[in-house]
Amino acid sequence: MRSAVIREFFAGRATAAELQADASGAFDRHTDSAGTVFSRLRMIPMEGEFQVAPEHLIALIDAVLEGAVDLEALDAIMFALDVADGFMWDADTEAGDRVAEALGLLGVPEINFPLTPIVLRKIRHLLETGEETFDASDRRPPGPRPHLVSERRWDRDADV
């Protein structure tokens, strides 16, 4: 995966199909005998910086809702945004705070809300307005869940 493709998608110079193709298979994952999931993102960092704004994440959510980007690719993109040095947002501004909140919701659905179409639309609404509209029905239904630990690593020197 190349973080520059994410930047190009956000800037309108790459399509959702190109983003999906680049992010597809970006994780090397394996589960050990104890059920621990190990994930390593193979990514080539971009040069320079890019200021992430709400409209960039709205475009990404729209691509997911339209089926052009799948949830596995979205997971890789969220992880890349979190760890890549070049993506910036200022959480001390209203727009930057919305970006930070949305990245948290999109990046760890196992902690927050499952990324259903309804939840994705609510995250989109949060990005547009700053208003949170989540309710109890957005959470996972109660019941047993397997205990899984996920260790995520970023391979800066990936040969993608």
DOKE-405366 format. One record per residue: residue number from 1; residue in three letters; x, y, z of N, C-alpha, C, O in turn. Coordinates in pm, 1 decimal, padded with zeros to 6 digits. Layout:
% residues N
[NUM,ALA,[X,Y,Z],[X,Y,Z],[X,Y,Z],[X,Y,Z]] ...
This chain:
% residues 160
[1,MET,[00085.1,-00117.5,00000.0],[00000.0,00000.0,00000.0],[00089.3,00123.3,00000.0],[00192.8,00127.6,00066.6]] [2,ARG,[00047.5,00221.0,-00074.7],[00121.5,00346.9,-00081.3],[00035.5,00457.8,-00021.2],[-00074.7,00484.2,-00069.3]] [3,SER,[00085.6,00522.2,00083.2],[00006.2,00627.6,00146.6],[-00019.0,00743.8,00050.6],[-00113.9,00820.0,00069.0]] [4,ALA,[00064.4,00757.4,-00050.6],[00042.3,00863.4,-00149.8],[-00088.7,00842.6,-00225.4],[-00149.4,00939.6,-00270.8]] [5,VAL,[-00132.8,00718.4,-00239.5],[-00259.7,00692.4,-00308.5],[-00376.6,00744.7,-00224.6],[-00474.8,00794.9,-00279.2]] [6,ILE,[-00366.1,00733.0,-00093.0],[-00469.4,00789.5,-00005.5],[-00475.2,00940.8,-00026.5],[-00582.7,00998.1,-00043.8]] [7,ARG,[-00359.1,01003.8,-00024.7],[-00352.3,01148.4,-00047.7],[-00413.9,01184.5,-00182.2],[-00491.1,01279.9,-00191.7]] [8,GLU,[-00380.2,01108.9,-00285.8],[-00432.4,01137.1,-00419.2],[-00583.6,01119.3,-00424.7],[-00652.0,01195.8,-00492.7]] [9,PHE,[-00636.8,01019.8,-00354.5],[-00782.1,01002.5,-00347.8],[-00845.7,01122.9,-00278.3],[-00944.5,01178.1,-00326.8]] [10,PHE,[-00789.1,01163.0,-00165.6],[-00843.3,01277.9,-00092.9],[-00837.9,01404.9,-00177.5],[-00926.3,01489.9,-00167.2]] [11,ALA,[-00736.0,01418.2,-00259.9],[-00720.1,01536.6,-00343.4],[-00802.0,01528.6,-00473.0],[-00802.6,01622.8,-00552.2]] [12,GLY,[-00871.0,01415.8,-00494.2],[-00952.4,01400.7,-00613.8],[-00875.9,01358.6,-00737.2],[-00927.4,01368.3,-00848.6]] [13,ARG,[-00753.0,01311.8,-00718.6],[-00669.1,01271.2,-00832.7],[-00657.2,01120.1,-00847.3],[-00588.9,01072.0,-00937.7]] [14,ALA,[-00723.2,01044.0,-00758.7],[-00728.2,00898.1,-00770.0],[-00872.3,00855.8,-00743.8],[-00943.0,00918.8,-00665.1]] [15,THR,[-00914.3,00751.0,-00808.8],[-01051.9,00702.8,-00793.9],[-01062.1,00608.9,-00674.0],[-00961.6,00561.9,-00620.5]] [16,ALA,[-01185.1,00583.3,-00633.9],[-01209.1,00487.0,-00527.1],[-01159.7,00347.9,-00569.1],[-01108.9,00272.5,-00486.2]] [17,ALA,[-01174.4,00314.6,-00696.1],[-01126.6,00184.8,-00745.9],[-00975.1,00175.1,-00732.6],[-00922.6,00069.7,-00696.6]] [18,GLU,[-00904.7,00283.8,-00761.1],[-00758.0,00283.4,-00746.3],[-00719.2,00271.1,-00598.9],[-00623.9,00200.9,-00565.2]] [19,LEU,[-00792.2,00338.5,-00512.6],[-00765.7,00329.3,-00368.6],[-00790.3,00187.2,-00319.6],[-00709.2,00132.2,-00245.2]] [20,GLN,[-00901.1,00128.0,-00360.7],[-00933.3,-00009.8,-00322.6],[-00824.5,-00105.7,-00369.8],[-00779.4,-00191.2,-00293.5]] [21,ALA,[-00782.6,-00092.0,-00494.3],[-00680.1,-00181.7,-00549.1],[-00549.6,-00169.0,-00472.5],[-00481.6,-00268.8,-00448.9]] [22,ASP,[-00514.1,-00047.5,-00433.5],[-00388.2,-00026.3,-00362.4],[-00395.2,-00077.5,-00219.1],[-00297.4,-00132.0,-00168.1]] [23,ALA,[-00509.6,-00060.5,-00153.8],[-00522.9,-00099.9,-00012.6],[-00556.7,-00247.1,00004.6],[-00536.0,-00303.3,00112.2]] [24,SER,[-00607.8,-00309.3,-00099.0],[-00646.2,-00450.1,-00091.2],[-00524.7,-00537.3,-00061.4],[-00423.0,-00529.6,-00130.3]] [25,GLY,[-00536.4,-00618.3,00039.7],[-00427.2,-00708.4,00076.2],[-00309.2,-00640.5,00142.0],[-00200.0,-00697.0,00145.8]] [26,ALA,[-00328.8,-00519.7,00194.2],[-00217.6,-00445.3,00254.7],[-00172.1,-00504.1,00387.7],[-00059.9,-00478.8,00431.7]] [27,PHE,[-00258.1,-00582.1,00451.7],[-00222.0,-00643.5,00579.7],[-00171.1,-00785.2,00559.1],[-00227.9,-00862.5,00481.9]] [28,ASP,[-00063.2,-00818.2,00629.3],[-00024.5,-00957.5,00649.5],[-00081.8,-00993.8,00785.5],[-00046.7,-00932.1,00886.0]] [29,ARG,[-00169.8,-01093.3,00789.6],[-00233.3,-01129.8,00916.2],[-00217.4,-01278.3,00941.6],[-00222.4,-01360.8,00850.4]] [30,HIS,[-00198.0,-01309.2,01068.9],[-00202.2,-01448.5,01110.2],[-00251.0,-01454.4,01254.7],[-00237.3,-01358.5,01330.6]] [31,THR,[-00307.4,-01567.3,01290.4],[-00358.9,-01589.4,01425.0],[-00280.2,-01702.8,01486.9],[-00265.9,-01809.5,01427.2]] [32,ASP,[-00228.7,-01679.5,01608.0],[-00153.6,-01786.3,01673.8],[-00249.1,-01882.0,01742.9],[-00370.5,-01861.7,01740.1]] [33,SER,[-00194.9,-01986.5,01804.9],[-00277.6,-02091.0,01865.7],[-00360.4,-02040.4,01983.4],[-00459.0,-02104.2,02020.2]] [34,ALA,[-00323.4,-01928.2,02042.9],[-00399.6,-01871.3,02153.8],[-00510.5,-01778.4,02104.5],[-00587.8,-01727.0,02185.3]] [35,GLY,[-00519.2,-01756.3,01974.4],[-00622.8,-01670.3,01919.4],[-00581.4,-01525.5,01903.3],[-00664.0,-01441.1,01868.5]] [36,THR,[-00454.5,-01495.2,01928.1],[-00406.4,-01358.6,01910.2],[-00388.1,-01330.1,01762.0],[-00323.2,-01406.5,01690.5]] [37,VAL,[-00445.1,-01220.9,01717.3],[-00435.2,-01181.6,01577.2],[-00319.4,-01084.0,01562.6],[-00313.1,-00982.7,01632.2]] [38,PHE,[-00229.3,-01115.2,01472.8],[-00116.2,-01028.7,01443.4],[-00136.9,-00969.1,01304.7],[-00160.7,-01041.5,01208.0]] [39,SER,[-00127.8,-00836.9,01295.6],[-00147.0,-00767.7,01168.3],[-00026.1,-00680.0,01141.8],[00018.7,-00606.2,01229.6]] [40,ARG,[00025.7,-00688.0,01022.5],[00134.3,-00600.2,00979.8],[00090.5,-00532.9,00850.5],[00057.2,-00598.8,00752.0]] [41,LEU,[00091.4,-00399.9,00853.4],[00054.6,-00323.3,00735.6],[00178.6,-00299.4,00651.7],[00277.5,-00243.7,00699.4]] [42,ARG,[00172.6,-00342.0,00526.7],[00281.0,-00315.0,00432.7],[00248.9,-00182.8,00364.5],[00152.9,-00173.0,00288.0]] [43,MET,[00329.9,-00081.2,00392.7],[00299.4,00051.0,00340.2],[00426.2,00125.6,00304.3],[00526.9,00118.7,00374.8]] [44,ILE,[00419.4,00195.8,00195.1],[00526.9,00286.7,00154.7],[00481.3,00427.3,00190.9],[00379.5,00474.5,00140.2]] [45,PRO,[00556.4,00495.2,00279.0],[00513.9,00630.0,00319.5],[00528.9,00730.1,00205.8],[00613.4,00715.0,00117.6]] [46,MET,[00444.7,00832.4,00210.4],[00450.8,00937.9,00109.2],[00548.2,01045.5,00154.9],[00584.4,01053.0,00272.3]] [47,GLU,[00589.0,01126.8,00061.8],[00671.3,01242.9,00094.6],[00580.4,01361.9,00117.4],[00476.3,01374.1,00052.8]] [48,GLY,[00618.2,01448.0,00207.0],[00540.9,01568.0,00233.7],[00428.7,01544.5,00332.4],[00417.2,01438.4,00393.8]] [49,GLU,[00346.0,01647.9,00345.6],[00234.2,01642.6,00439.1],[00104.1,01669.0,00365.6],[00101.8,01729.7,00258.5]] [50,PHE,[-00005.5,01621.2,00426.6],[-00137.4,01644.5,00371.8],[-00232.6,01671.0,00486.9],[-00240.7,01591.9,00580.9]] [51,GLN,[-00304.6,01782.2,00479.8],[-00399.4,01820.0,00583.7],[-00532.6,01749.8,00557.8],[-00599.2,01776.8,00457.9]] [52,VAL,[-00570.8,01659.8,00647.9],[-00695.4,01584.8,00633.1],[-00810.4,01669.1,00686.3],[-00804.3,01720.7,00797.9]] [53,ALA,[-00914.8,01682.4,00605.8],[-01032.5,01760.6,00641.3],[-01155.9,01669.6,00640.5],[-01152.0,01560.8,00583.2]] [54,PRO,[-01264.0,01713.1,00703.1],[-01385.2,01630.5,00705.1],[-01430.2,01584.5,00567.1],[-01474.6,01470.7,00551.7]] [55,GLU,[-01419.4,01671.3,00466.0],[-01466.8,01632.7,00332.9],[-01387.7,01515.5,00274.5],[-01440.4,01440.9,00192.0]] [56,HIS,[-01263.8,01498.8,00315.8],[-01185.0,01385.0,00267.4],[-01240.9,01254.2,00322.8],[-01255.2,01156.1,00249.9]] [57,LEU,[-01272.2,01253.6,00451.4],[-01327.7,01131.8,00512.1],[-01470.4,01107.5,00464.4],[-01513.1,00992.5,00453.5]] [58,ILE,[-01544.5,01214.2,00436.1],[-01678.9,01197.8,00379.9],[-01669.6,01127.4,00244.7],[-01749.0,01037.7,00216.5]] [59,ALA,[-01574.8,01166.2,00161.5],[-01556.2,01100.6,00031.8],[-01520.5,00953.4,00049.8],[-01566.5,00868.4,-00026.4]] [60,LEU,[-01439.3,00923.6,00149.4],[-01401.5,00785.0,00175.8],[-01522.4,00704.2,00224.0],[-01544.0,00591.8,00178.7]] [61,ILE,[-01600.4,00760.9,00314.8],[-01720.7,00692.0,00362.8],[-01817.5,00669.4,00247.0],[-01876.5,00562.0,00235.6]] [62,ASP,[-01834.1,00769.5,00161.6],[-01921.4,00753.4,00044.9],[-01873.1,00638.3,-00043.2],[-01954.3,00561.1,-00094.2]] [63,ALA,[-01742.9,00626.5,-00061.2],[-01687.4,00517.4,-00142.1],[-01717.2,00381.7,-00078.6],[-01743.8,00284.5,-00149.3]] [64,VAL,[-01712.9,00375.1,00054.0],[-01746.3,00250.0,00123.8],[-01895.7,00220.9,00107.6],[-01933.6,00108.4,00074.9]] [65,LEU,[-01979.9,00320.9,00130.3],[-02124.8,00301.1,00118.3],[-02165.9,00260.9,-00023.1],[-02262.4,00186.7,-00041.3]] [66,GLU,[-02092.8,00309.8,-00122.6],[-02121.7,00275.0,-00262.7],[-02064.8,00138.8,-00301.2],[-02093.2,00088.8,-00410.0]] [67,GLY,[-01984.8,00078.0,-00213.5],[-01926.6,-00052.2,-00241.9],[-01797.2,-00047.2,-00321.2],[-01745.7,-00151.3,-00361.8]] [68,ALA,[-01743.8,00072.2,-00343.8],[-01619.7,00085.3,-00420.2],[-01496.6,00054.3,-00336.0],[-01393.6,00012.7,-00389.1]] [69,VAL,[-01507.0,00074.5,-00204.4],[-01399.4,00042.9,-00109.3],[-01459.4,-00049.5,-00004.1],[-01563.1,-00018.4,00054.5]] [70,ASP,[-01393.7,-00164.2,00020.0],[-01447.5,-00257.7,00119.3],[-01392.4,-00228.3,00259.3],[-01301.7,-00146.7,00276.0]] [71,LEU,[-01449.0,-00296.4,00358.9],[-01411.5,-00268.6,00497.5],[-01268.5,-00310.5,00529.0],[-01204.9,-00250.2,00615.5]] [72,GLU,[-01217.3,-00410.2,00462.4],[-01077.7,-00451.4,00482.2],[-00983.5,-00340.9,00433.8],[-00885.3,-00308.9,00500.9]] [73,ALA,[-01013.3,-00283.4,00318.2],[-00933.2,-00172.0,00267.2],[-00948.2,-00050.3,00358.0],[-00850.2,00019.2,00384.8]] [74,LEU,[-01070.0,-00023.9,00405.5],[-01092.7,00087.7,00497.4],[-01008.7,00071.2,00623.4],[-00952.6,00168.8,00673.3]] [75,ASP,[-00999.4,-00050.0,00675.0],[-00917.4,-00077.4,00793.0],[-00771.5,-00041.2,00766.2],[-00706.8,00022.4,00849.5]] [76,ALA,[-00720.1,-00081.3,00651.2],[-00581.2,-00049.5,00616.2],[-00562.4,00101.6,00600.3],[-00461.0,00156.2,00643.8]] [77,ILE,[-00658.0,00168.4,00539.3],[-00649.7,00313.1,00519.1],[-00650.6,00385.2,00653.5],[-00572.5,00477.9,00674.8]] [78,MET,[-00738.7,00343.1,00744.5],[-00745.7,00406.6,00877.0],[-00615.7,00387.8,00953.6],[-00567.3,00480.2,01018.9]] [79,PHE,[-00559.8,00268.3,00945.3],[-00433.1,00242.6,01014.3],[-00322.3,00328.9,00954.6],[-00239.7,00384.4,01027.2]] [80,ALA,[-00321.3,00339.7,00821.8],[-00220.4,00422.6,00755.5],[-00233.5,00569.0,00797.7],[-00132.9,00635.1,00823.6]] [81,LEU,[-00355.5,00619.4,00804.6],[-00375.6,00758.0,00847.2],[-00326.1,00779.6,00989.5],[-00275.1,00886.4,01023.4]] [82,ASP,[-00341.6,00678.3,01071.0],[-00300.7,00688.7,01211.1],[-00149.1,00688.9,01227.1],[-00095.9,00762.4,01310.3]] [83,VAL,[-00079.8,00608.0,01149.1],[00063.6,00591.1,01172.4],[00154.4,00666.7,01075.3],[00270.9,00691.4,01106.5]] [84,ALA,[00102.9,00703.3,00959.2],[00187.5,00772.1,00861.5],[00217.3,00913.9,00909.0],[00128.7,00984.1,00957.7]] [85,ASP,[00340.5,00954.2,00894.7],[00383.2,01085.6,00941.9],[00322.9,01201.1,00863.0],[00311.2,01311.4,00916.4]] [86,GLY,[00284.8,01179.4,00739.0],[00246.0,01289.7,00652.4],[00102.1,01335.4,00661.4],[00069.5,01442.2,00609.7]] [87,PHE,[00014.1,01258.5,00725.0],[-00126.2,01299.1,00735.0],[-00146.3,01378.6,00862.9],[-00111.0,01333.7,00972.0]] [88,MET,[-00203.6,01497.5,00847.8],[-00218.1,01589.6,00961.0],[-00363.4,01634.1,00976.9],[-00438.9,01641.5,00880.0]] [89,TRP,[-00399.8,01662.9,01099.9],[-00525.4,01730.3,01131.8],[-00504.4,01794.9,01267.5],[-00433.2,01741.0,01352.2]] [90,ASP,[-00565.8,01909.0,01287.9],[-00549.8,01986.0,01411.0],[-00673.7,01966.0,01496.3],[-00777.0,02028.6,01472.3]] [91,ALA,[-00663.7,01879.2,01595.6],[-00778.0,01847.7,01681.1],[-00820.2,01965.8,01767.7],[-00922.1,01958.4,01836.4]] [92,ASP,[-00744.0,02073.9,01765.5],[-00782.8,02193.8,01840.0],[-00876.7,02283.7,01759.3],[-00922.0,02386.7,01809.3]] [93,THR,[-00906.0,02245.6,01635.7],[-01003.7,02318.6,01555.3],[-01130.0,02233.9,01545.7],[-01126.4,02113.0,01568.2]] [94,GLU,[-01241.1,02297.8,01512.3],[-01367.2,02223.5,01500.6],[-01357.4,02115.0,01393.2],[-01397.7,02001.2,01416.9]] [95,ALA,[-01304.4,02149.0,01276.0],[-01291.5,02052.1,01167.0],[-01194.6,01940.7,01204.1],[-01222.1,01823.2,01179.6]] [96,GLY,[-01081.8,01977.2,01262.8],[-00983.4,01877.0,01302.5],[-01035.1,01784.4,01410.8],[-01001.7,01666.0,01412.7]] [97,ASP,[-01116.6,01837.6,01501.2],[-01177.3,01754.8,01605.6],[-01273.8,01654.2,01543.9],[-01280.0,01539.3,01587.7]] [98,ARG,[-01348.5,01696.4,01443.4],[-01439.1,01604.1,01374.3],[-01359.9,01493.4,01305.0],[-01398.9,01376.6,01308.0]] [99,VAL,[-01248.8,01531.2,01242.8],[-01163.2,01431.6,01177.1],[-01111.0,01332.1,01280.0],[-01117.5,01211.1,01258.3]] [100,ALA,[-01059.6,01382.3,01391.5],[-01005.5,01294.3,01495.5],[-01112.1,01200.0,01548.8],[-01086.6,01081.0,01567.0]] [101,GLU,[-01231.3,01252.6,01573.9],[-01341.6,01169.4,01624.4],[-01380.2,01062.3,01523.3],[-01399.1,00946.3,01559.8]] [102,ALA,[-01391.9,01100.7,01396.7],[-01429.2,01004.7,01292.9],[-01321.5,00898.5,01273.0],[-01352.9,00781.4,01251.9]] [103,LEU,[-01195.5,00938.7,01279.8],[-01086.7,00840.1,01265.0],[-01092.2,00737.2,01377.2],[-01069.1,00618.6,01354.0]] [104,GLY,[-01122.6,00781.9,01498.1],[-01136.4,00688.3,01609.6],[-01251.1,00591.2,01588.5],[-01238.4,00472.4,01618.0]] [105,LEU,[-01362.4,00640.7,01537.9],[-01478.4,00554.7,01514.2],[-01454.0,00458.1,01398.7],[-01491.9,00341.3,01406.8]] [106,LEU,[-01391.8,00505.5,01292.5],[-01366.1,00421.7,01176.0],[-01249.7,00325.5,01197.4],[-01246.9,00216.3,01140.6]] [107,GLY,[-01154.3,00366.9,01279.4],[-01032.0,00289.2,01295.4],[-01040.1,00174.1,01393.1],[-00963.2,00078.6,01382.5]] [108,VAL,[-01131.6,00181.1,01487.8],[-01142.9,00072.3,01586.3],[-01289.7,00035.1,01608.9],[-01343.6,00055.7,01717.7]] [109,PRO,[-01353.8,-00019.7,01505.5],[-01495.1,-00055.2,01520.5],[-01518.3,-00164.5,01624.9],[-01628.7,-00178.0,01677.6]] [110,GLU,[-01413.8,-00242.2,01654.4],[-01429.3,-00346.1,01756.0],[-01446.4,-00285.4,01895.1],[-01497.1,-00352.1,01985.3]] [111,ILE,[-01405.4,-00161.1,01913.7],[-01421.7,-00092.2,02041.6],[-01546.4,-00004.6,02038.6],[-01619.0,00003.0,02137.6]] [112,ASN,[-01571.4,00060.5,01927.9],[-01680.2,00156.4,01918.5],[-01806.4,00091.1,01863.1],[-01876.1,00020.1,01935.6]] [113,PHE,[-01835.6,00113.7,01738.9],[-01955.9,00062.1,01675.4],[-01917.0,-00020.3,01553.5],[-01821.5,00014.4,01484.1]] [114,PRO,[-01989.5,-00129.4,01525.7],[-01961.4,-00202.5,01401.9],[-01992.0,-00112.0,01283.2],[-02085.7,-00032.3,01288.5]] [115,LEU,[-01915.1,-00123.4,01178.1],[-01928.1,-00032.6,01064.1],[-02038.3,-00079.1,00968.9],[-02012.1,-00123.4,00857.1]] [116,THR,[-02160.2,-00067.7,01016.1],[-02277.1,-00096.2,00934.6],[-02306.6,00026.7,00848.3],[-02254.8,00134.9,00876.0]] [117,PRO,[-02388.5,00011.8,00744.9],[-02425.3,00130.3,00666.9],[-02488.0,00240.9,00752.6],[-02462.5,00358.9,00728.8]] [118,ILE,[-02568.3,00204.7,00850.4],[-02630.5,00305.3,00937.3],[-02523.8,00380.4,01016.0],[-02527.5,00503.2,01024.3]] [119,VAL,[-02428.4,00307.0,01074.0],[-02322.0,00371.0,01152.4],[-02234.0,00456.9,01061.2],[-02196.0,00567.7,01099.2]] [120,LEU,[-02201.6,00407.7,00942.6],[-02121.9,00487.2,00849.3],[-02192.1,00618.2,00813.9],[-02127.3,00722.4,00803.9]] [121,ARG,[-02322.8,00613.6,00795.1],[-02397.9,00737.4,00766.4],[-02395.5,00832.3,00886.8],[-02391.8,00954.2,00870.2]] [122,LYS,[-02397.6,00775.8,01007.6],[-02393.2,00859.7,01127.9],[-02254.3,00922.6,01144.8],[-02243.2,01036.5,01190.3]] [123,ILE,[-02149.8,00849.9,01108.9],[-02015.1,00907.6,01112.5],[-02005.4,01018.1,01008.1],[-01945.6,01122.8,01032.9]] [124,ARG,[-02063.9,00994.5,00892.5],[-02066.5,01097.1,00787.5],[-02138.5,01222.3,00838.3],[-02091.7,01334.1,00816.5]] [125,HIS,[-02252.0,01203.5,00906.0],[-02327.2,01316.0,00962.1],[-02242.6,01390.7,01066.4],[-02243.3,01513.7,01071.0]] [126,LEU,[-02171.1,01316.6,01148.3],[-02081.3,01377.5,01247.1],[-01976.8,01465.1,01178.1],[-01948.6,01576.1,01223.2]] [127,LEU,[-01920.3,01415.6,01070.2],[-01820.4,01493.3,00995.1],[-01881.2,01619.6,00934.7],[-01816.2,01724.2,00930.8]] [128,GLU,[-02003.9,01610.3,00888.3],[-02069.5,01725.9,00826.8],[-02112.2,01831.2,00928.1],[-02098.8,01951.1,00903.7]] [129,THR,[-02164.4,01785.0,01043.1],[-02231.7,01877.1,01135.0],[-02167.5,01889.1,01272.9],[-02189.0,01987.7,01343.4]] [130,GLY,[-02089.0,01788.9,01311.0],[-02035.9,01784.8,01447.0],[-02131.1,01720.2,01545.3],[-02097.6,01703.9,01662.6]] [131,GLU,[-02249.7,01683.0,01499.1],[-02351.8,01623.7,01586.0],[-02338.5,01471.4,01588.7],[-02334.8,01406.2,01484.3]] [132,GLU,[-02331.3,01416.0,01710.0],[-02330.4,01270.5,01727.0],[-02473.7,01221.8,01738.2],[-02551.0,01272.7,01819.3]] [133,THR,[-02508.9,01123.8,01657.5],[-02645.0,01070.4,01658.8],[-02648.5,00921.9,01692.7],[-02748.8,00855.5,01666.6]] [134,PHE,[-02542.7,00869.6,01749.5],[-02537.1,00728.1,01784.7],[-02631.7,00700.2,01900.8],[-02654.0,00785.0,01987.2]] [135,ASP,[-02686.4,00579.7,01900.5],[-02769.9,00537.1,02012.4],[-02742.5,00389.8,02040.2],[-02659.3,00327.3,01974.4]] [136,ALA,[-02812.5,00336.1,02137.2],[-02786.7,00198.4,02181.8],[-02805.2,00096.5,02069.3],[-02739.7,-00007.8,02069.1]] [137,SER,[-02892.9,00125.5,01974.6],[-02916.4,00029.5,01866.5],[-02796.8,00016.5,01772.3],[-02789.0,-00078.7,01694.7]] [138,ASP,[-02703.6,00111.7,01779.0],[-02585.0,00106.1,01693.2],[-02477.7,00012.3,01747.9],[-02387.5,-00028.5,01674.8]] [139,ARG,[-02487.2,-00021.4,01874.4],[-02387.1,-00108.7,01937.4],[-02408.0,-00253.2,01895.9],[-02513.0,-00289.8,01843.0]] [140,ARG,[-02308.1,-00333.5,01920.3],[-02318.8,-00476.2,01893.6],[-02423.7,-00536.0,01985.7],[-02437.2,-00493.4,02100.5]] [141,PRO,[-02497.9,-00634.2,01936.5],[-02594.5,-00698.8,02025.9],[-02520.0,-00772.1,02137.1],[-02409.1,-00821.1,02116.1]] [142,PRO,[-02581.1,-00779.5,02255.7],[-02514.4,-00849.6,02365.2],[-02499.1,-00997.7,02331.8],[-02576.4,-01054.4,02254.5]] [143,GLY,[-02400.7,-01056.6,02390.3],[-02375.6,-01197.5,02368.4],[-02228.2,-01226.3,02378.5],[-02146.4,-01134.8,02388.2]] [144,PRO,[-02194.3,-01353.0,02376.4],[-02052.1,-01387.6,02389.1],[-01973.4,-01341.9,02267.4],[-02017.1,-01355.2,02153.0]] [145,ARG,[-01858.5,-01289.0,02295.5],[-01765.7,-01249.3,02189.4],[-01632.0,-01315.3,02219.0],[-01590.4,-01322.7,02334.6]] [146,PRO,[-01566.2,-01362.1,02117.6],[-01434.3,-01422.2,02142.8],[-01336.7,-01315.7,02190.0],[-01342.5,-01200.2,02147.9]] [147,HIS,[-01247.0,-01357.3,02278.4],[-01143.4,-01265.7,02325.1],[-01028.0,-01271.4,02227.7],[-00957.9,-01372.3,02218.8]] [148,LEU,[-01008.4,-01163.6,02155.0],[-00899.8,-01156.1,02059.0],[-00815.0,-01033.9,02089.1],[-00865.7,-00925.4,02117.5]] [149,VAL,[-00687.7,-01054.4,02082.2],[-00594.4,-00944.2,02096.9],[-00535.4,-00919.9,01958.9],[-00492.1,-01013.8,01892.1]] [150,SER,[-00533.5,-00796.9,01917.1],[-00478.5,-00764.4,01786.2],[-00355.7,-00676.6,01804.2],[-00362.9,-00568.7,01863.0]] [151,GLU,[-00244.8,-00723.7,01753.6],[-00123.3,-00644.1,01754.6],[-00102.0,-00595.2,01613.0],[-00095.9,-00675.0,01519.4]] [152,ARG,[-00090.5,-00464.0,01596.8],[-00074.3,-00407.9,01463.3],[00063.6,-00346.5,01452.6],[00108.4,-00274.4,01541.7]] [153,ARG,[00129.4,-00375.8,01343.4],[00261.4,-00320.3,01317.2],[00261.6,-00257.2,01179.8],[00189.0,-00298.1,01089.3]] [154,TRP,[00344.6,-00157.4,01167.6],[00359.5,-00087.7,01040.6],[00496.7,-00119.4,00987.0],[00597.0,-00096.7,01054.6]] [155,ASP,[00502.2,-00171.2,00867.1],[00627.4,-00205.4,00802.7],[00665.2,-00090.6,00709.4],[00621.7,-00086.5,00594.3]] [156,ARG,[00747.3,00003.5,00759.9],[00784.9,00123.1,00682.6],[00864.2,00088.7,00557.2],[00859.8,00162.1,00458.4]] [157,ASP,[00935.1,-00020.3,00560.9],[01022.6,-00054.6,00449.5],[00959.6,-00159.1,00360.4],[01029.9,-00236.9,00295.8]] [158,ALA,[00827.9,-00161.5,00356.3],[00757.8,-00262.7,00279.1],[00792.7,-00251.3,00131.1],[00809.1,-00141.8,00077.2]] [159,ASP,[00803.2,-00364.1,00069.1],[00821.4,-00369.3,-00075.2],[00686.4,-00402.7,-00134.7],[00654.0,-00519.3,-00157.1]] [160,VAL,[00608.0,-00299.4,-00159.9],[00470.2,-00319.3,-00204.8],[00465.8,-00328.0,-00355.2],[00358.4,-00344.8,-00413.0]] 
